[in-house]
């Protein structure tokens, strides 16, 4: 996570005597939630390394109402 709130990637080579880091490139920008503790990260990587889960801030105006249907199984019997 870069200081400009973007997730970045770089190639690394740990095979030689010196640890080598290649060019860094931005993957995407995020709006992370504030960290509560020093070891907290606003993202996680899937086990296969193909996806990210990012805990982001969401505008309150962007939220939508949901409809909760209770006892819906009773309608199946009609």
PyMOL Python script that loads the backbone (N, CA, C, O; Angstrom):
from pymol import cmd

cmd.read_pdbstr("""\
ATOM      1  N   UNK A   1       0.855  -1.162   0.000  1.00  0.00           N
ATOM      2  CA  UNK A   1       0.000   0.000   0.000  1.00  0.00           C
ATOM      3  C   UNK A   1       0.903   1.227   0.000  1.00  0.00           C
ATOM      4  O   UNK A   1       1.715   1.410   0.907  1.00  0.00           O
ATOM      5  N   UNK A   2       0.759   2.047  -1.001  1.00  0.00           N
ATOM      6  CA  UNK A   2       1.588   3.252  -1.102  1.00  0.00           C
ATOM      7  C   UNK A   2       0.984   4.391  -0.283  1.00  0.00           C
ATOM      8  O   UNK A   2      -0.175   4.330   0.125  1.00  0.00           O
ATOM      9  N   UNK A   3       1.775   5.413  -0.053  1.00  0.00           N
ATOM     10  CA  UNK A   3       1.322   6.545   0.757  1.00  0.00           C
ATOM     11  C   UNK A   3       0.188   7.322   0.093  1.00  0.00           C
ATOM     12  O   UNK A   3      -0.515   8.071   0.772  1.00  0.00           O
ATOM     13  N   UNK A   4      -0.009   7.162  -1.222  1.00  0.00           N
ATOM     14  CA  UNK A   4      -1.093   7.849  -1.918  1.00  0.00           C
ATOM     15  C   UNK A   4      -2.357   6.976  -2.002  1.00  0.00           C
ATOM     16  O   UNK A   4      -3.228   7.212  -2.839  1.00  0.00           O
ATOM     17  N   UNK A   5      -2.444   5.969  -1.126  1.00  0.00           N
ATOM     18  CA  UNK A   5      -3.598   5.058  -1.066  1.00  0.00           C
ATOM     19  C   UNK A   5      -3.827   4.294  -2.364  1.00  0.00           C
ATOM     20  O   UNK A   5      -4.962   4.153  -2.821  1.00  0.00           O
ATOM     21  N   UNK A   6      -2.769   3.817  -2.938  1.00  0.00           N
ATOM     22  CA  UNK A   6      -2.880   2.930  -4.090  1.00  0.00           C
ATOM     23  C   UNK A   6      -2.160   1.630  -3.758  1.00  0.00           C
ATOM     24  O   UNK A   6      -1.157   1.620  -3.045  1.00  0.00           O
ATOM     25  N   UNK A   7      -2.688   0.546  -4.285  1.00  0.00           N
ATOM     26  CA  UNK A   7      -2.060  -0.756  -4.097  1.00  0.00           C
ATOM     27  C   UNK A   7      -1.067  -0.935  -5.231  1.00  0.00           C
ATOM     28  O   UNK A   7      -1.416  -0.782  -6.401  1.00  0.00           O
ATOM     29  N   UNK A   8       0.167  -1.259  -4.883  1.00  0.00           N
ATOM     30  CA  UNK A   8       1.221  -1.348  -5.879  1.00  0.00           C
ATOM     31  C   UNK A   8       1.816  -2.753  -5.906  1.00  0.00           C
ATOM     32  O   UNK A   8       1.616  -3.543  -4.983  1.00  0.00           O
ATOM     33  N   UNK A   9       2.539  -3.049  -6.961  1.00  0.00           N
ATOM     34  CA  UNK A   9       3.171  -4.348  -7.126  1.00  0.00           C
ATOM     35  C   UNK A   9       4.581  -4.144  -7.687  1.00  0.00           C
ATOM     36  O   UNK A   9       4.845  -3.185  -8.413  1.00  0.00           O
ATOM     37  N   UNK A  10       5.467  -5.057  -7.339  1.00  0.00           N
ATOM     38  CA  UNK A  10       6.822  -5.037  -7.884  1.00  0.00           C
ATOM     39  C   UNK A  10       7.309  -6.477  -7.988  1.00  0.00           C
ATOM     40  O   UNK A  10       6.923  -7.328  -7.187  1.00  0.00           O
ATOM     41  N   UNK A  11       8.140  -6.740  -8.957  1.00  0.00           N
ATOM     42  CA  UNK A  11       8.776  -8.052  -9.046  1.00  0.00           C
ATOM     43  C   UNK A  11       9.962  -8.063  -8.096  1.00  0.00           C
ATOM     44  O   UNK A  11      10.623  -7.041  -7.912  1.00  0.00           O
ATOM     45  N   UNK A  12      10.231  -9.204  -7.498  1.00  0.00           N
ATOM     46  CA  UNK A  12      11.366  -9.337  -6.596  1.00  0.00           C
ATOM     47  C   UNK A  12      12.175 -10.575  -6.965  1.00  0.00           C
ATOM     48  O   UNK A  12      11.653 -11.540  -7.523  1.00  0.00           O
ATOM     49  N   UNK A  13      13.441 -10.520  -6.645  1.00  0.00           N
ATOM     50  CA  UNK A  13      14.330 -11.652  -6.873  1.00  0.00           C
ATOM     51  C   UNK A  13      15.132 -11.859  -5.598  1.00  0.00           C
ATOM     52  O   UNK A  13      15.975 -11.035  -5.242  1.00  0.00           O
ATOM     53  N   UNK A  14      14.868 -12.949  -4.924  1.00  0.00           N
ATOM     54  CA  UNK A  14      15.599 -13.270  -3.712  1.00  0.00           C
ATOM     55  C   UNK A  14      16.588 -14.397  -3.896  1.00  0.00           C
ATOM     56  O   UNK A  14      17.129 -14.918  -2.920  1.00  0.00           O
ATOM     57  N   UNK A  15      16.829 -14.776  -5.134  1.00  0.00           N
ATOM     58  CA  UNK A  15      17.719 -15.892  -5.433  1.00  0.00           C
ATOM     59  C   UNK A  15      19.200 -15.521  -5.334  1.00  0.00           C
ATOM     60  O   UNK A  15      20.024 -16.365  -4.979  1.00  0.00           O
ATOM     61  N   UNK A  16      19.540 -14.282  -5.640  1.00  0.00           N
ATOM     62  CA  UNK A  16      20.957 -13.904  -5.633  1.00  0.00           C
ATOM     63  C   UNK A  16      21.379 -13.487  -4.217  1.00  0.00           C
ATOM     64  O   UNK A  16      20.571 -13.508  -3.288  1.00  0.00           O
ATOM     65  N   UNK A  17      22.623 -13.117  -4.071  1.00  0.00           N
ATOM     66  CA  UNK A  17      23.134 -12.690  -2.768  1.00  0.00           C
ATOM     67  C   UNK A  17      22.469 -11.396  -2.314  1.00  0.00           C
ATOM     68  O   UNK A  17      22.306 -11.164  -1.116  1.00  0.00           O
ATOM     69  N   UNK A  18      22.087 -10.558  -3.267  1.00  0.00           N
ATOM     70  CA  UNK A  18      21.394  -9.309  -2.956  1.00  0.00           C
ATOM     71  C   UNK A  18      19.911  -9.463  -3.293  1.00  0.00           C
ATOM     72  O   UNK A  18      19.558 -10.031  -4.327  1.00  0.00           O
ATOM     73  N   UNK A  19      19.067  -8.965  -2.431  1.00  0.00           N
ATOM     74  CA  UNK A  19      17.622  -8.973  -2.677  1.00  0.00           C
ATOM     75  C   UNK A  19      17.318  -7.864  -3.678  1.00  0.00           C
ATOM     76  O   UNK A  19      17.595  -6.696  -3.409  1.00  0.00           O
ATOM     77  N   UNK A  20      16.751  -8.218  -4.829  1.00  0.00           N
ATOM     78  CA  UNK A  20      16.521  -7.251  -5.897  1.00  0.00           C
ATOM     79  C   UNK A  20      15.027  -6.967  -6.043  1.00  0.00           C
ATOM     80  O   UNK A  20      14.210  -7.887  -6.067  1.00  0.00           O
ATOM     81  N   UNK A  21      14.681  -5.679  -6.141  1.00  0.00           N
ATOM     82  CA  UNK A  21      13.301  -5.248  -6.360  1.00  0.00           C
ATOM     83  C   UNK A  21      13.228  -4.572  -7.716  1.00  0.00           C
ATOM     84  O   UNK A  21      14.000  -3.658  -8.005  1.00  0.00           O
ATOM     85  N   UNK A  22      12.299  -5.024  -8.546  1.00  0.00           N
ATOM     86  CA  UNK A  22      12.125  -4.446  -9.868  1.00  0.00           C
ATOM     87  C   UNK A  22      11.273  -3.184  -9.820  1.00  0.00           C
ATOM     88  O   UNK A  22      11.027  -2.624  -8.752  1.00  0.00           O
ATOM     89  N   UNK A  23      10.831  -2.750 -10.985  1.00  0.00           N
ATOM     90  CA  UNK A  23      10.026  -1.531 -11.097  1.00  0.00           C
ATOM     91  C   UNK A  23       8.695  -1.716 -10.365  1.00  0.00           C
ATOM     92  O   UNK A  23       8.079  -2.780 -10.421  1.00  0.00           O
ATOM     93  N   UNK A  24       8.275  -0.669  -9.688  1.00  0.00           N
ATOM     94  CA  UNK A  24       7.000  -0.672  -8.960  1.00  0.00           C
ATOM     95  C   UNK A  24       5.938  -0.071  -9.872  1.00  0.00           C
ATOM     96  O   UNK A  24       6.176   0.940 -10.532  1.00  0.00           O
ATOM     97  N   UNK A  25       4.754  -0.704  -9.907  1.00  0.00           N
ATOM     98  CA  UNK A  25       3.652  -0.137 -10.698  1.00  0.00           C
ATOM     99  C   UNK A  25       2.369  -0.180  -9.877  1.00  0.00           C
ATOM    100  O   UNK A  25       2.189  -1.042  -9.018  1.00  0.00           O
ATOM    101  N   UNK A  26       1.497   0.757 -10.159  1.00  0.00           N
ATOM    102  CA  UNK A  26       0.232   0.863  -9.441  1.00  0.00           C
ATOM    103  C   UNK A  26      -0.768  -0.136 -10.004  1.00  0.00           C
ATOM    104  O   UNK A  26      -0.938  -0.238 -11.219  1.00  0.00           O
ATOM    105  N   UNK A  27      -1.430  -0.875  -9.113  1.00  0.00           N
ATOM    106  CA  UNK A  27      -2.506  -1.768  -9.530  1.00  0.00           C
ATOM    107  C   UNK A  27      -3.826  -1.011  -9.570  1.00  0.00           C
ATOM    108  O   UNK A  27      -4.508  -1.007 -10.595  1.00  0.00           O
ATOM    109  N   UNK A  28      -4.189  -0.372  -8.469  1.00  0.00           N
ATOM    110  CA  UNK A  28      -5.415   0.421  -8.413  1.00  0.00           C
ATOM    111  C   UNK A  28      -5.412   1.278  -7.154  1.00  0.00           C
ATOM    112  O   UNK A  28      -4.697   0.994  -6.193  1.00  0.00           O
ATOM    113  N   UNK A  29      -6.223   2.330  -7.177  1.00  0.00           N
ATOM    114  CA  UNK A  29      -6.361   3.229  -6.030  1.00  0.00           C
ATOM    115  C   UNK A  29      -7.478   2.713  -5.134  1.00  0.00           C
ATOM    116  O   UNK A  29      -8.438   2.106  -5.609  1.00  0.00           O
ATOM    117  N   UNK A  30      -7.347   2.957  -3.840  1.00  0.00           N
ATOM    118  CA  UNK A  30      -8.362   2.537  -2.870  1.00  0.00           C
ATOM    119  C   UNK A  30      -8.658   3.690  -1.920  1.00  0.00           C
ATOM    120  O   UNK A  30      -7.870   4.628  -1.797  1.00  0.00           O
ATOM    121  N   UNK A  31      -9.808   3.605  -1.247  1.00  0.00           N
ATOM    122  CA  UNK A  31     -10.157   4.540  -0.171  1.00  0.00           C
ATOM    123  C   UNK A  31     -10.230   3.711   1.105  1.00  0.00           C
ATOM    124  O   UNK A  31     -11.322   3.344   1.537  1.00  0.00           O
ATOM    125  N   UNK A  32      -9.088   3.409   1.714  1.00  0.00           N
ATOM    126  CA  UNK A  32      -9.083   2.500   2.857  1.00  0.00           C
ATOM    127  C   UNK A  32      -9.685   3.130   4.110  1.00  0.00           C
ATOM    128  O   UNK A  32      -9.625   4.342   4.317  1.00  0.00           O
ATOM    129  N   UNK A  33     -10.265   2.265   4.936  1.00  0.00           N
ATOM    130  CA  UNK A  33     -10.720   2.712   6.256  1.00  0.00           C
ATOM    131  C   UNK A  33      -9.482   2.968   7.108  1.00  0.00           C
ATOM    132  O   UNK A  33      -8.436   2.360   6.878  1.00  0.00           O
ATOM    133  N   UNK A  34      -9.590   3.865   8.094  1.00  0.00           N
ATOM    134  CA  UNK A  34      -8.434   4.120   8.964  1.00  0.00           C
ATOM    135  C   UNK A  34      -8.016   2.855   9.723  1.00  0.00           C
ATOM    136  O   UNK A  34      -8.857   2.060  10.141  1.00  0.00           O
ATOM    137  N   UNK A  35      -6.707   2.689   9.891  1.00  0.00           N
ATOM    138  CA  UNK A  35      -6.193   1.542  10.631  1.00  0.00           C
ATOM    139  C   UNK A  35      -6.432   1.753  12.117  1.00  0.00           C
ATOM    140  O   UNK A  35      -6.238   2.857  12.626  1.00  0.00           O
ATOM    141  N   UNK A  36      -6.853   0.701  12.819  1.00  0.00           N
ATOM    142  CA  UNK A  36      -7.081   0.767  14.257  1.00  0.00           C
ATOM    143  C   UNK A  36      -5.789   0.454  15.003  1.00  0.00           C
ATOM    144  O   UNK A  36      -5.473   1.090  16.009  1.00  0.00           O
ATOM    145  N   UNK A  37      -5.058  -0.517  14.508  1.00  0.00           N
ATOM    146  CA  UNK A  37      -3.791  -0.918  15.133  1.00  0.00           C
ATOM    147  C   UNK A  37      -2.694  -0.910  14.079  1.00  0.00           C
ATOM    148  O   UNK A  37      -2.975  -0.934  12.880  1.00  0.00           O
ATOM    149  N   UNK A  38      -1.470  -0.876  14.520  1.00  0.00           N
ATOM    150  CA  UNK A  38      -0.333  -0.793  13.611  1.00  0.00           C
ATOM    151  C   UNK A  38      -0.276  -1.980  12.651  1.00  0.00           C
ATOM    152  O   UNK A  38       0.120  -1.809  11.498  1.00  0.00           O
ATOM    153  N   UNK A  39      -0.658  -3.167  13.092  1.00  0.00           N
ATOM    154  CA  UNK A  39      -0.589  -4.356  12.252  1.00  0.00           C
ATOM    155  C   UNK A  39      -1.798  -4.568  11.355  1.00  0.00           C
ATOM    156  O   UNK A  39      -1.856  -5.564  10.634  1.00  0.00           O
ATOM    157  N   UNK A  40      -2.770  -3.652  11.380  1.00  0.00           N
ATOM    158  CA  UNK A  40      -3.964  -3.797  10.543  1.00  0.00           C
ATOM    159  C   UNK A  40      -3.655  -3.426   9.098  1.00  0.00           C
ATOM    160  O   UNK A  40      -2.900  -2.492   8.830  1.00  0.00           O
ATOM    161  N   UNK A  41      -4.244  -4.167   8.183  1.00  0.00           N
ATOM    162  CA  UNK A  41      -4.121  -3.848   6.772  1.00  0.00           C
ATOM    163  C   UNK A  41      -5.525  -3.722   6.193  1.00  0.00           C
ATOM    164  O   UNK A  41      -6.395  -4.521   6.537  1.00  0.00           O
ATOM    165  N   UNK A  42      -5.772  -2.744   5.325  1.00  0.00           N
ATOM    166  CA  UNK A  42      -7.115  -2.573   4.767  1.00  0.00           C
ATOM    167  C   UNK A  42      -7.406  -3.502   3.587  1.00  0.00           C
ATOM    168  O   UNK A  42      -8.401  -3.323   2.885  1.00  0.00           O
ATOM    169  N   UNK A  43      -6.548  -4.481   3.372  1.00  0.00           N
ATOM    170  CA  UNK A  43      -6.767  -5.404   2.258  1.00  0.00           C
ATOM    171  C   UNK A  43      -6.234  -6.789   2.621  1.00  0.00           C
ATOM    172  O   UNK A  43      -5.474  -6.959   3.574  1.00  0.00           O
ATOM    173  N   UNK A  44      -6.659  -7.768   1.829  1.00  0.00           N
ATOM    174  CA  UNK A  44      -6.116  -9.117   1.947  1.00  0.00           C
ATOM    175  C   UNK A  44      -6.074  -9.707   0.551  1.00  0.00           C
ATOM    176  O   UNK A  44      -6.801  -9.265  -0.339  1.00  0.00           O
ATOM    177  N   UNK A  45      -5.236 -10.693   0.359  1.00  0.00           N
ATOM    178  CA  UNK A  45      -5.064 -11.334  -0.942  1.00  0.00           C
ATOM    179  C   UNK A  45      -5.625 -12.736  -0.858  1.00  0.00           C
ATOM    180  O   UNK A  45      -5.435 -13.429   0.141  1.00  0.00           O
ATOM    181  N   UNK A  46      -6.327 -13.163  -1.922  1.00  0.00           N
ATOM    182  CA  UNK A  46      -6.877 -14.521  -1.939  1.00  0.00           C
ATOM    183  C   UNK A  46      -5.737 -15.533  -1.935  1.00  0.00           C
ATOM    184  O   UNK A  46      -4.601 -15.209  -2.281  1.00  0.00           O
ATOM    185  N   UNK A  47      -6.055 -16.757  -1.541  1.00  0.00           N
ATOM    186  CA  UNK A  47      -5.035 -17.809  -1.431  1.00  0.00           C
ATOM    187  C   UNK A  47      -4.346 -18.076  -2.762  1.00  0.00           C
ATOM    188  O   UNK A  47      -3.164 -18.418  -2.790  1.00  0.00           O
ATOM    189  N   UNK A  48      -5.083 -17.920  -3.879  1.00  0.00           N
ATOM    190  CA  UNK A  48      -4.472 -18.164  -5.185  1.00  0.00           C
ATOM    191  C   UNK A  48      -3.757 -16.933  -5.743  1.00  0.00           C
ATOM    192  O   UNK A  48      -3.164 -16.995  -6.820  1.00  0.00           O
ATOM    193  N   UNK A  49      -3.810 -15.809  -5.009  1.00  0.00           N
ATOM    194  CA  UNK A  49      -3.111 -14.608  -5.428  1.00  0.00           C
ATOM    195  C   UNK A  49      -3.743 -13.872  -6.592  1.00  0.00           C
ATOM    196  O   UNK A  49      -3.110 -12.994  -7.179  1.00  0.00           O
ATOM    197  N   UNK A  50      -4.970 -14.205  -6.938  1.00  0.00           N
ATOM    198  CA  UNK A  50      -5.620 -13.617  -8.110  1.00  0.00           C
ATOM    199  C   UNK A  50      -6.597 -12.490  -7.785  1.00  0.00           C
ATOM    200  O   UNK A  50      -7.002 -11.748  -8.680  1.00  0.00           O
ATOM    201  N   UNK A  51      -6.982 -12.350  -6.502  1.00  0.00           N
ATOM    202  CA  UNK A  51      -7.983 -11.346  -6.121  1.00  0.00           C
ATOM    203  C   UNK A  51      -7.583 -10.659  -4.825  1.00  0.00           C
ATOM    204  O   UNK A  51      -6.804 -11.183  -4.029  1.00  0.00           O
ATOM    205  N   UNK A  52      -8.142  -9.463  -4.640  1.00  0.00           N
ATOM    206  CA  UNK A  52      -7.961  -8.698  -3.416  1.00  0.00           C
ATOM    207  C   UNK A  52      -9.314  -8.441  -2.783  1.00  0.00           C
ATOM    208  O   UNK A  52     -10.312  -8.259  -3.480  1.00  0.00           O
ATOM    209  N   UNK A  53      -9.343  -8.427  -1.473  1.00  0.00           N
ATOM    210  CA  UNK A  53     -10.505  -7.982  -0.711  1.00  0.00           C
ATOM    211  C   UNK A  53     -10.050  -6.713  -0.003  1.00  0.00           C
ATOM    212  O   UNK A  53      -9.109  -6.738   0.791  1.00  0.00           O
ATOM    213  N   UNK A  54     -10.730  -5.597  -0.299  1.00  0.00           N
ATOM    214  CA  UNK A  54     -10.309  -4.305   0.232  1.00  0.00           C
ATOM    215  C   UNK A  54     -11.430  -3.722   1.084  1.00  0.00           C
ATOM    216  O   UNK A  54     -12.565  -3.599   0.623  1.00  0.00           O
ATOM    217  N   UNK A  55     -11.115  -3.367   2.318  1.00  0.00           N
ATOM    218  CA  UNK A  55     -12.065  -2.730   3.223  1.00  0.00           C
ATOM    219  C   UNK A  55     -12.003  -1.234   2.957  1.00  0.00           C
ATOM    220  O   UNK A  55     -11.083  -0.558   3.417  1.00  0.00           O
ATOM    221  N   UNK A  56     -12.977  -0.713   2.217  1.00  0.00           N
ATOM    222  CA  UNK A  56     -12.945   0.672   1.785  1.00  0.00           C
ATOM    223  C   UNK A  56     -14.043   1.503   2.429  1.00  0.00           C
ATOM    224  O   UNK A  56     -15.039   0.981   2.929  1.00  0.00           O
ATOM    225  N   UNK A  57     -13.831   2.804   2.402  1.00  0.00           N
ATOM    226  CA  UNK A  57     -14.857   3.738   2.848  1.00  0.00           C
ATOM    227  C   UNK A  57     -15.920   3.853   1.757  1.00  0.00           C
ATOM    228  O   UNK A  57     -15.600   3.860   0.569  1.00  0.00           O
ATOM    229  N   UNK A  58     -17.171   3.942   2.166  1.00  0.00           N
ATOM    230  CA  UNK A  58     -18.272   4.073   1.221  1.00  0.00           C
ATOM    231  C   UNK A  58     -19.051   5.325   1.589  1.00  0.00           C
ATOM    232  O   UNK A  58     -19.326   5.567   2.764  1.00  0.00           O
ATOM    233  N   UNK A  59     -19.405   6.116   0.594  1.00  0.00           N
ATOM    234  CA  UNK A  59     -20.215   7.297   0.847  1.00  0.00           C
ATOM    235  C   UNK A  59     -21.578   6.883   1.365  1.00  0.00           C
ATOM    236  O   UNK A  59     -22.174   5.931   0.862  1.00  0.00           O
ATOM    237  N   UNK A  60     -22.076   7.592   2.368  1.00  0.00           N
ATOM    238  CA  UNK A  60     -23.393   7.281   2.930  1.00  0.00           C
ATOM    239  C   UNK A  60     -24.482   7.452   1.883  1.00  0.00           C
ATOM    240  O   UNK A  60     -25.486   6.741   1.914  1.00  0.00           O
ATOM    241  N   UNK A  61     -24.299   8.376   0.965  1.00  0.00           N
ATOM    242  CA  UNK A  61     -25.305   8.597  -0.077  1.00  0.00           C
ATOM    243  C   UNK A  61     -25.358   7.445  -1.077  1.00  0.00           C
ATOM    244  O   UNK A  61     -26.344   7.291  -1.797  1.00  0.00           O
ATOM    245  N   UNK A  62     -24.302   6.639  -1.121  1.00  0.00           N
ATOM    246  CA  UNK A  62     -24.248   5.537  -2.078  1.00  0.00           C
ATOM    247  C   UNK A  62     -24.973   4.293  -1.570  1.00  0.00           C
ATOM    248  O   UNK A  62     -25.194   3.352  -2.333  1.00  0.00           O
ATOM    249  N   UNK A  63     -25.344   4.278  -0.288  1.00  0.00           N
ATOM    250  CA  UNK A  63     -26.005   3.091   0.238  1.00  0.00           C
ATOM    251  C   UNK A  63     -27.440   3.017  -0.257  1.00  0.00           C
ATOM    252  O   UNK A  63     -28.076   4.042  -0.502  1.00  0.00           O
ATOM    253  N   UNK A  64     -27.940   1.815  -0.400  1.00  0.00           N
ATOM    254  CA  UNK A  64     -29.296   1.595  -0.887  1.00  0.00           C
ATOM    255  C   UNK A  64     -30.084   0.812   0.152  1.00  0.00           C
ATOM    256  O   UNK A  64     -29.522   0.049   0.937  1.00  0.00           O
ATOM    257  N   UNK A  65     -31.387   1.015   0.140  1.00  0.00           N
ATOM    258  CA  UNK A  65     -32.256   0.295   1.064  1.00  0.00           C
ATOM    259  C   UNK A  65     -32.368  -1.166   0.628  1.00  0.00           C
ATOM    260  O   UNK A  65     -32.255  -1.483  -0.556  1.00  0.00           O
ATOM    261  N   UNK A  66     -32.588  -2.038   1.590  1.00  0.00           N
ATOM    262  CA  UNK A  66     -32.821  -3.442   1.283  1.00  0.00           C
ATOM    263  C   UNK A  66     -34.203  -3.830   1.787  1.00  0.00           C
ATOM    264  O   UNK A  66     -34.735  -3.209   2.707  1.00  0.00           O
ATOM    265  N   UNK A  67     -34.769  -4.843   1.188  1.00  0.00           N
ATOM    266  CA  UNK A  67     -36.053  -5.367   1.629  1.00  0.00           C
ATOM    267  C   UNK A  67     -35.812  -6.724   2.256  1.00  0.00           C
ATOM    268  O   UNK A  67     -35.217  -7.604   1.633  1.00  0.00           O
ATOM    269  N   UNK A  68     -36.268  -6.897   3.480  1.00  0.00           N
ATOM    270  CA  UNK A  68     -36.105  -8.149   4.197  1.00  0.00           C
ATOM    271  C   UNK A  68     -37.462  -8.842   4.246  1.00  0.00           C
ATOM    272  O   UNK A  68     -38.421  -8.304   4.800  1.00  0.00           O
ATOM    273  N   UNK A  69     -37.538 -10.014   3.676  1.00  0.00           N
ATOM    274  CA  UNK A  69     -38.784 -10.783   3.659  1.00  0.00           C
ATOM    275  C   UNK A  69     -38.671 -11.879   4.713  1.00  0.00           C
ATOM    276  O   UNK A  69     -37.800 -12.746   4.634  1.00  0.00           O
ATOM    277  N   UNK A  70     -39.557 -11.829   5.693  1.00  0.00           N
ATOM    278  CA  UNK A  70     -39.557 -12.843   6.737  1.00  0.00           C
ATOM    279  C   UNK A  70     -40.739 -13.782   6.523  1.00  0.00           C
ATOM    280  O   UNK A  70     -41.748 -13.405   5.928  1.00  0.00           O
ATOM    281  N   UNK A  71     -40.601 -14.979   7.007  1.00  0.00           N
ATOM    282  CA  UNK A  71     -41.633 -16.016   6.879  1.00  0.00           C
ATOM    283  C   UNK A  71     -41.997 -16.278   5.414  1.00  0.00           C
ATOM    284  O   UNK A  71     -43.158 -16.536   5.096  1.00  0.00           O
ATOM    285  N   UNK A  72     -41.024 -16.211   4.549  1.00  0.00           N
ATOM    286  CA  UNK A  72     -41.280 -16.393   3.121  1.00  0.00           C
ATOM    287  C   UNK A  72     -41.653 -17.834   2.776  1.00  0.00           C
ATOM    288  O   UNK A  72     -42.273 -18.086   1.743  1.00  0.00           O
ATOM    289  N   UNK A  73     -41.280 -18.766   3.628  1.00  0.00           N
ATOM    290  CA  UNK A  73     -41.626 -20.161   3.336  1.00  0.00           C
ATOM    291  C   UNK A  73     -43.127 -20.399   3.441  1.00  0.00           C
ATOM    292  O   UNK A  73     -43.652 -21.318   2.813  1.00  0.00           O
ATOM    293  N   UNK A  74     -43.824 -19.579   4.228  1.00  0.00           N
ATOM    294  CA  UNK A  74     -45.295 -19.705   4.328  1.00  0.00           C
ATOM    295  C   UNK A  74     -45.943 -19.405   2.990  1.00  0.00           C
ATOM    296  O   UNK A  74     -46.981 -19.982   2.666  1.00  0.00           O
ATOM    297  N   UNK A  75     -45.356 -18.521   2.213  1.00  0.00           N
ATOM    298  CA  UNK A  75     -45.904 -18.193   0.885  1.00  0.00           C
ATOM    299  C   UNK A  75     -45.762 -19.363  -0.075  1.00  0.00           C
ATOM    300  O   UNK A  75     -46.544 -19.472  -1.019  1.00  0.00           O
ATOM    301  N   UNK A  76     -44.803 -20.227   0.133  1.00  0.00           N
ATOM    302  CA  UNK A  76     -44.617 -21.383  -0.747  1.00  0.00           C
ATOM    303  C   UNK A  76     -45.755 -22.387  -0.600  1.00  0.00           C
ATOM    304  O   UNK A  76     -46.050 -23.127  -1.539  1.00  0.00           O
ATOM    305  N   UNK A  77     -46.387 -22.421   0.549  1.00  0.00           N
ATOM    306  CA  UNK A  77     -47.455 -23.384   0.809  1.00  0.00           C
ATOM    307  C   UNK A  77     -48.779 -22.963   0.183  1.00  0.00           C
ATOM    308  O   UNK A  77     -49.694 -23.781   0.094  1.00  0.00           O
ATOM    309  N   UNK A  78     -48.910 -21.714  -0.254  1.00  0.00           N
ATOM    310  CA  UNK A  78     -50.164 -21.225  -0.843  1.00  0.00           C
ATOM    311  C   UNK A  78     -50.324 -21.640  -2.277  1.00  0.00           C
ATOM    312  O   UNK A  78     -51.327 -21.305  -2.908  1.00  0.00           O
TER     313      UNK A  78
END
""", "prot")
cmd.dss("prot")
cmd.show_as("cartoon", "prot")
cmd.util.cbc("prot")
cmd.orient("prot")
